[in-house]
Amino acid sequence: MSPRFLFALATLCGLVLAGLVHIATVIAIPGLSQADALTRAQDSETLDHPLLVHKLSRVEAPKASDPTWLPSADPAVAVGVCAYDLDDGPMRISAKTGPLTLSLAMHSRRGAFYAVTDQAGVRGSLELVVMTRAQFDEVLAAEDENAISRDVRIIAPAREGFAVVRVIAALPSERAEADAAVEAVSCSIDSPAEPEPAASR
């Protein structure tokens, strides 16, 4: 073999190896990162309302400790997050609809898997329940088939995830109202309904 051929072969092997290392690194980063969106959102797991990530009404200048980890914050949109772990039970997200546009998006570590706006609300409220397939089957087996439910049931692709609440303030005067609308959303572990007591005779 000529030296030129050996040099070309070594260069080709080096390029292939570098490409494989690069691809493996890119794939491994989300799983190894300690500052990905899901990890940061898990600070909200102990709250019963969204953690306000992007606040519109602000008197003082932003602090370095303020949560600003979501990219490209729109200056007219208040943003909050609710993290969940479905091992604790289904996650219920309740929102009241109002004059400001509100949206809810469900995310797993791999990205968004469901989104809805306040236009889907019924009688001024929006009820989402995020659950696993097993929890969904359990609820279906236990419920009365004649009962009417207003819940929007969402089967999550993974046990852990988070919901992102966004409220748009079309005018500067609506900024405080948008922040309040985000914080008014309820995030709770859904417990099975208590059976109604039998009527006394």
N, C-alpha and C positions, 0 to 999 in steps of 0.2 A: 504494500500500500504506500502511496506517495504521501509525503508530509502534508501536502495541500489537502488531500482527501481526509486525513486524520484531523487536521485543524477544522475543516468544515463539519465533520461528524461531531467533534467535541463542542463546537459552537452550537450546533443544532440541539444536541443533548442538553446543553446549558440553558438554551432558550425554552425548551420544553419543560425542564425542571423548574425554571423560574416562573413559567406560566402556571404550572400546577400548584406551586407554593402560593402564588398570588390568589388563585381561585379558592384554595382551601382557607386562606386567611379571610377573604371577604365573606365566605359562608360561615366561618366560625365567629366572626365579630359579634353578631347579634346575641348569640348564646353566651358569650364570655363577657360581654360588656356589663359593667355595674352602673352605667348611667343611661341605659336605654329608656324609652318612654314608659314601658311597663314598670320597671324598677322605680322610676321617679314617681309614677302615679300611685304606687303602693303606699306612699305617705298618707293617702286619703282613706285607707281602709278602715281606720277607726272613727271616721267622721260619718254623720248621718246626712250630710249634704255635700255637694261637690267642693273640692278644694279649688278656690279661685286662683287660676294660673295667670290670667291676663285681666287685670282690673282696669276699668275705663275711668271711673271717678277717682281722682287722686289729688290730694292737696299738696303733699310733699313729693319730692323727686324720688324716683325708684331707688331702692336700696340694693346693694350687691347680693343680699340674702334673699331677695324676692324671687319666687319661682318663675323663671322666664325660659324654661327649657323647650317649650313647643316652638317650632320654627315659624318664621314669617307671621308674627302676630298682626292681625288686621287692627288698625287703630280705632275701628268702629265696632269691634266685636269683643264682647266679654266672654271669657272661656273658663270653664271649670272641668275638673276630672273626678270621677268616682272609680276607684279600683275595686275589684271583687275577686274572691276565691270561691268557686262553686262547691268546694268541699264543705264549706260552712252552710250551704243551702242556696237555693235560687236567689238571685239578686233582683229586687224590685226597684225600679226607678219611676218615680211619680213626679209629673210636672203639670203645673197649671198654665193653660194657654192665656194669652193676653194680647195687648196691642202690639207688642214687639215680636218680631220673628224669632222663633226658638227652634233649634235643631238638636238631635241626639244622634251620636254615632258610636257604635260598639266596635272595640278594637281588641284583637288578640296580639300576641307577640309578632305574628306574621303580617299584621295590618288590619284594616277595617273590614268587617264582615256584615255590617247592617247599619242603615241610617234611616232616619225618619224626621219629618218636620212637624210643627204644631198643627199643620193642616190635617193630620191624621187624628187629632184629638176628638174626643166624644164628650159633649156637654162641658166643655171648658177644661178638660183634663186629659192627660196622656199617661197611660200605664204600660210600662214595659217590664217583662219578667224574663231575665236571662237565665237559662238553665242548661244542664247537660241532657243528653238524649234519655238517660235513665230517669232523671227527675221529671222530664216531660211525660214519659210513659207512665210514671207513677201518678202524676196529677190527672192524666186522662183516665186512668183506671179508677181513681177515687171520686171523680166529680160526677155530679148528676147530669145526665145527658140532656135533660130538659132545662137546665140552668143556663142563664145567659151571662157570659163573661165578657168584660170590656178589655181584658188584658191582651196585650200583644205579646205572645210567647215567642221567644227567640232561642233557638238551639245554638249554643256556642261551640266553636270548633276546638276549644281548649279550656281547661279548667280555670286558668287565670286570665284576666283581661281587665279592661277599663272602659268606661263610658266617657265621652267628651260632650259636654254641654256647651252650646254656643248661642248667644243672644245678640242680635244686631241692634245697635243704637243708630238710627238713621240721622238723628240730630244730636249736637253736643248736649242739649238739655235732657236727653234721654239716657245719658251715660250711667248715672246713679241708678236709674230704674233697671237698666240692663244688668248691672252688677247684682242688684237685689233679686232679679228674676233667676239668675244662675244659682245664687245661694238659697233660693226658695225651693229648688228641686230636692226631692227626698231620695236618698239612696239607702236601702235597708235590706236585711236578709228576710226573704219572704217565708213566713211560717204558715203551715196549713191552717185553713179556716177552722175555728172552733165550731163543733156541732151545736145547733140551736137547741136550747132546753125544751123539753116537751111541755106543751101547754097544760096547765093545771086544770083539773076538772072540778 
